[in-house]
């Protein structure tokens, strides 16, 4: 059975349950079953994609929504000039977001919320 400390090091969206892993590797000969090999490949692709976005200078609205844990429609509604001025850049017809600017904006929102409680 997996412990809570085992799960903390790996983001939940790319975590393999240790019980499921034990069931998959129960073939006894030490080789990886194709289901496990396929799951490992899928996870590696997902990690590569996440790293690509982490190092990108700009990200599209769907990734900005994921970074802020909000819906795409909420991001669009709160992007300047409509709403709370989520920092963005307009490149031609596209609206893109800088991950670092989104983090700074979120931290500022948190600071303002805390100050409003004091």
Residue frames relative to the residue before (quaternion, step in Angstrom):
aa qw qx qy qz dx dy dz
X 1.0000 0.0000 0.0000 0.0000 0.00 0.00 0.00
X 0.4165 -0.7211 0.4912 0.2553 3.61 -0.92 0.83
X 0.3460 -0.7285 0.5546 0.2051 3.52 -1.10 0.73
X 0.6528 -0.5221 0.3775 0.3986 3.56 -1.26 0.38
X 0.6389 0.5300 -0.3372 0.4441 3.62 1.02 -0.70
X 0.5998 0.5561 -0.3610 0.4479 3.61 1.12 -0.58
X 0.7090 0.4839 -0.2560 0.4445 3.56 1.02 -0.79
X 0.5786 0.6300 -0.3772 0.3549 3.63 1.11 -0.51
X 0.6765 0.5263 -0.3040 0.4158 3.60 0.96 -0.77
X 0.7415 0.3487 -0.1938 0.5396 3.59 1.14 -0.52
X 0.4857 -0.6564 0.4768 0.3255 3.64 -0.78 0.93
X 0.5963 -0.6234 0.3758 0.3384 3.57 -0.95 0.91
X 0.6649 0.5342 -0.3213 0.4114 3.59 0.98 -0.74
X 0.7674 0.2872 -0.1905 0.5406 3.62 1.19 -0.28
X 0.4133 0.7319 -0.4495 0.3026 3.57 1.20 0.43
X 0.2305 -0.7198 0.6358 0.1568 3.56 -1.14 0.73
X 0.4137 -0.7012 0.5218 0.2548 3.56 -0.76 1.00
X 0.4819 -0.6983 0.4471 0.2832 3.60 -0.79 1.02
X 0.6138 0.5357 -0.3554 0.4582 3.63 1.06 -0.62
X 0.6540 0.4964 -0.3095 0.4797 3.57 0.99 -0.85
X 0.6269 0.5362 -0.3314 0.4580 3.57 1.03 -0.79
X 0.6477 0.5127 -0.3172 0.4658 3.60 0.95 -0.86
X 0.6535 0.5084 -0.3147 0.4640 3.59 0.97 -0.80
X 0.6685 0.5102 -0.3004 0.4500 3.57 1.01 -0.80
X 0.7521 0.3946 -0.2183 0.4806 3.59 1.00 -0.74
X 0.4191 0.7505 -0.4308 0.2747 3.58 1.22 0.28
X 0.4082 0.7377 -0.4632 0.2730 3.61 1.12 0.43
X 0.4642 -0.7482 0.3921 0.2663 3.60 1.28 -0.13
X 0.7061 0.4630 -0.2967 0.4461 3.64 1.07 -0.39
X 0.5698 -0.6427 0.3625 0.3617 3.59 1.26 0.16
X 0.5804 0.5739 -0.3944 0.4222 3.59 1.21 -0.12
X 0.4973 -0.6422 0.4920 0.3134 3.53 -1.21 0.49
X 0.4088 -0.6848 0.5385 0.2718 3.59 -0.81 0.92
X 0.6258 -0.5674 0.3703 0.3864 3.57 -1.09 0.59
X 0.6054 0.5534 -0.3661 0.4396 3.62 1.04 -0.64
X 0.6654 0.4849 -0.2992 0.4823 3.58 0.98 -0.82
X 0.6415 0.5189 -0.3232 0.4635 3.58 0.93 -0.86
X 0.6512 0.5048 -0.3107 0.4738 3.59 0.99 -0.81
X 0.6447 0.5125 -0.3196 0.4685 3.61 1.00 -0.78
X 0.6372 0.5156 -0.3261 0.4710 3.59 0.99 -0.79
X 0.6429 0.5133 -0.3217 0.4687 3.59 0.95 -0.85
X 0.6487 0.5218 -0.3154 0.4555 3.59 0.94 -0.91
X 0.6720 0.4965 -0.2958 0.4630 3.58 0.93 -0.90
X 0.6415 0.5203 -0.3267 0.4593 3.59 0.99 -0.77
X 0.6301 0.5133 -0.3296 0.4805 3.59 1.03 -0.75
X 0.6580 0.5096 -0.3080 0.4609 3.59 0.96 -0.87
X 0.6481 0.5036 -0.3188 0.4740 3.59 0.95 -0.84
X 0.6372 0.5266 -0.3226 0.4611 3.59 0.95 -0.87
X 0.6569 0.5080 -0.3047 0.4665 3.59 0.96 -0.88
X 0.6525 0.5038 -0.3140 0.4710 3.61 0.96 -0.84
X 0.6558 0.4994 -0.3169 0.4692 3.59 0.95 -0.80
X 0.6000 0.5578 -0.3577 0.4483 3.57 1.04 -0.71
X 0.6971 0.4521 -0.2735 0.4847 3.58 0.92 -0.88
X 0.6211 0.5482 -0.3530 0.4350 3.60 1.05 -0.65
X 0.7417 0.3812 -0.2226 0.5049 3.59 1.07 -0.64
X 0.4874 0.6620 -0.4343 0.3683 3.61 1.27 -0.05
X 0.4730 -0.6618 0.4968 0.3025 3.56 -1.06 0.69
X 0.7820 0.1046 -0.0501 0.6123 3.57 1.03 -0.82
X 0.1220 -0.7694 0.6213 0.0847 3.57 -1.19 0.59
X 0.5238 -0.6339 0.4623 0.3317 3.59 -1.17 0.52
X 0.7431 -0.4411 0.2792 0.4187 3.55 -1.32 0.25
X 0.6409 0.5297 -0.3546 0.4277 3.63 0.93 -0.71
X 0.6702 0.4720 -0.2995 0.4882 3.60 1.01 -0.74
X 0.6032 0.5395 -0.3535 0.4692 3.61 1.08 -0.70
X 0.6386 0.5203 -0.3202 0.4679 3.58 1.00 -0.83
X 0.6522 0.5070 -0.3117 0.4694 3.58 0.97 -0.82
X 0.6547 0.5242 -0.3144 0.4447 3.60 0.93 -0.88
X 0.7510 0.3634 -0.2021 0.5130 3.60 1.03 -0.78
X 0.3804 -0.7433 0.4638 0.2960 3.60 1.30 -0.03
X 0.5186 0.5872 -0.4301 0.4486 3.54 0.98 0.94
X 0.5827 -0.5697 0.4315 0.3870 3.57 -1.26 0.20
X 0.6281 -0.5321 0.4073 0.3957 3.56 -1.24 0.43
X 0.6494 0.5183 -0.3321 0.4466 3.59 0.95 -0.80
X 0.6284 0.5208 -0.3411 0.4664 3.61 1.04 -0.73
X 0.6267 0.5290 -0.3336 0.4649 3.58 0.99 -0.83
X 0.6734 0.4954 -0.3020 0.4582 3.60 0.84 -0.94
X 0.6743 0.5051 -0.2970 0.4494 3.60 0.93 -0.88
X 0.7635 0.3689 -0.1890 0.4952 3.58 1.08 -0.66
X 0.4841 0.6148 -0.4528 0.4274 3.56 1.26 0.36
X 0.5651 -0.6032 0.4353 0.3568 3.58 -0.96 0.86
X 0.6126 -0.1402 -0.7748 -0.0691 1.67 -2.09 1.33
X 0.4809 0.7199 -0.4130 0.2827 3.64 1.24 -0.07
X 0.8703 0.1647 -0.0083 0.4641 3.54 0.65 -1.10
X 0.8525 -0.1750 0.1564 0.4671 3.50 -1.04 -0.92
X 0.5079 -0.7007 0.3886 0.3161 3.55 1.22 0.39
X 0.0485 0.7623 -0.6347 0.1169 3.57 0.61 1.12
X 0.4686 -0.7031 0.4442 0.2977 3.61 -0.70 0.99
X 0.0916 0.7851 -0.6036 0.1045 3.53 -0.93 0.98
X 0.2559 -0.7097 0.6218 0.2102 3.51 -1.38 0.03
X 0.2567 -0.7397 0.6001 0.1637 3.53 -1.05 0.73
X 0.0357 -0.7810 0.6226 -0.0344 3.54 -0.65 1.21
X 0.7833 -0.1219 0.0284 0.6090 3.54 -0.05 1.29
X 0.7948 -0.2257 0.1983 0.5273 3.57 -0.74 -1.07
X 0.6135 0.5777 -0.3382 0.4190 3.59 1.26 -0.19
X 0.2078 -0.7161 0.6498 0.1477 3.52 -1.23 0.65
X 0.0076 -0.8031 0.5937 -0.0507 3.57 -0.72 1.12
X 0.2942 -0.7604 0.5658 0.1229 3.54 -1.28 0.50
X 0.3394 -0.7116 0.5780 0.2107 3.55 -1.12 0.72
X 0.4874 -0.6974 0.4298 0.3021 3.64 -0.59 1.07
X 0.6597 0.5043 -0.3209 0.4554 3.62 0.90 -0.83
X 0.6473 0.5064 -0.3190 0.4720 3.61 1.00 -0.76
X 0.6265 0.5257 -0.3363 0.4669 3.60 1.07 -0.70
X 0.6436 0.5144 -0.3212 0.4669 3.59 0.97 -0.81
X 0.6585 0.5020 -0.3064 0.4696 3.58 0.95 -0.90
X 0.6374 0.5213 -0.3236 0.4661 3.59 0.99 -0.84
X 0.6593 0.5057 -0.3095 0.4623 3.60 0.92 -0.90
X 0.6447 0.5143 -0.3208 0.4658 3.60 0.99 -0.80
X 0.6431 0.5102 -0.3173 0.4749 3.59 1.03 -0.78
X 0.6271 0.5205 -0.3365 0.4717 3.60 1.00 -0.76
X 0.6462 0.5160 -0.3127 0.4674 3.57 1.00 -0.83
X 0.6425 0.5262 -0.3196 0.4563 3.60 0.94 -0.89
X 0.6727 0.4945 -0.2955 0.4643 3.57 0.91 -0.94
X 0.6304 0.5266 -0.3348 0.4616 3.59 1.03 -0.71
X 0.6675 0.4954 -0.2982 0.4690 3.57 0.93 -0.90
X 0.6568 0.5099 -0.3117 0.4598 3.59 0.93 -0.86
X 0.6376 0.5308 -0.3233 0.4551 3.58 1.10 -0.66
X 0.6582 0.5069 -0.3061 0.4649 3.59 1.19 -0.46
X 0.6545 0.5338 -0.3123 0.4350 3.58 1.18 -0.56
